[in-house]
Amino acid sequence: MSAVSDELTPDRIENCPHPRETQVLHGHESAEQSFLTAINAKKLHHAWLLEGPKGCGKASLAYRVARTLLGAQVDAANGLLGVAEADPVTRQITAGSYPDLMSITNGWNEKTKKWRNEISVDQVRKISGLFANRAAGNGWRVCIIDCADDLNHNAANALLKTLEEPPKQGLLLLVCHRPGRMLATIRSRCRRLVLRAPGEDISRQVAMASGADETSAKLAATLAQGCPGRAAQIANAGGLELWNWIEQVFANLPKLNKAEVHVMANRLAVKNARQSMLLFLALLQLRLQQEIHRLSLLGTADLLAPWLLVLEDNRSLQADIDRINLDPAMSLYQLIAAIAQAAIQSQNIERAGAV
């Protein structure tokens, strides 16, 4: 694993600190209070499902809960679940070396030299070892799964067995972007906590704190729809450049500069650009939704049909991006070409007098 230690991990957003390194969390005081109340009352449920959009702070909250529960020194200056950064427990968790805390995420595939797009049963089985061992610290052991959406079928069933026989002083924190992808039996055994996007103002501040200028941070916060982690990624990892490119494509429709599209598709298809590709597709989805909304105001379903098909193609590409037999450059080129075709169809409908 040392060979990839400097690369992005699946549970970290590009150009953002890892959630275990994030000491301050804004906009989720109510969620923190829910945990604090349960901890103080000694009625902490053994499994929590932290739901919400990607980049809203779910994983950061999970690590804040873990630090508090595992005995790090309280520091109210850092919020309800704030702890002292110099505390030994905090330092060990930040370094990823605290023995009573386990993080489960998509594993590394040595054969393909890529992160897997799912969490395997072998990874989940490690959780039983954590809970079977005597705690090295204050008695609690914590496991964070980020993200639980990526559990494959066998892994989900293995996790279900752990949930059915909860360990004493053991806590499972499941970070989840799309709860509908999870087994209903897993959801029913967890306490559900829904986190909303903190909003554009907080996202703008986070983006600026990560190094973006005010103008870029403001646009990034809007494009991120109020999710701070996503805003920082957009502002500092080429997201604004990608958005401007998408806007230029839409401004020139139905004309399409095929050479420029090929250049962008090939740039995003390289092995180490996976997060950039996913970011591009997320921004493209937002722009498609904006176009669909604009057309919906014109009052006819005929105009929407081709755009809805492209929107679905975009969603499918996001879901299938890690398929072994997928050519990402060709798939992306075909997707942009389909947008141009949708624009032509819309123009033809308008000219035919349908609008």
Order of alpha helices (4+ residues) and beta strands (2+ residues): alpha-beta-alpha-alpha-beta-beta-beta-alpha-beta-alpha-beta-alpha-beta-alpha-alpha-alpha-alpha-alpha-alpha-alpha-alpha
